[in-house]
Amino acid sequence: MDVGVSACEEDAEFGPPLALVPGAGALMRENTSAGEVALARCLANVTLRVTQGTAVTILGPAAEAELLGWDAEAYQRTLESKPA
């Protein structure tokens, strides 16, 4: 079994919200937030549009931090923290 999947099983409540498992697909925790589901859908939509052989650039920690610092991202996190 893949180490990432094992980690998800051991800490299913607090592990990663999404795991991509070859042969199984995308697995999500039962307690995944609406924002995390929306982000997973966005990721799926983007990856459907990337053609085979296209070079993909992985964002580093600085670029990730810059994106997470957007006002819209901060607002989304406040919405997620409010009870439904």
Buried (B, 14 or more C-beta within 10 A) or exposed (E): EEEEBEEBEEEEEEBBBBBEEEEEEEEBBEEBBEBBEEBBEEEEEEEEEEEEEEEEEEEEEEEEEEEEEEEEEEEBEEEEEEEE
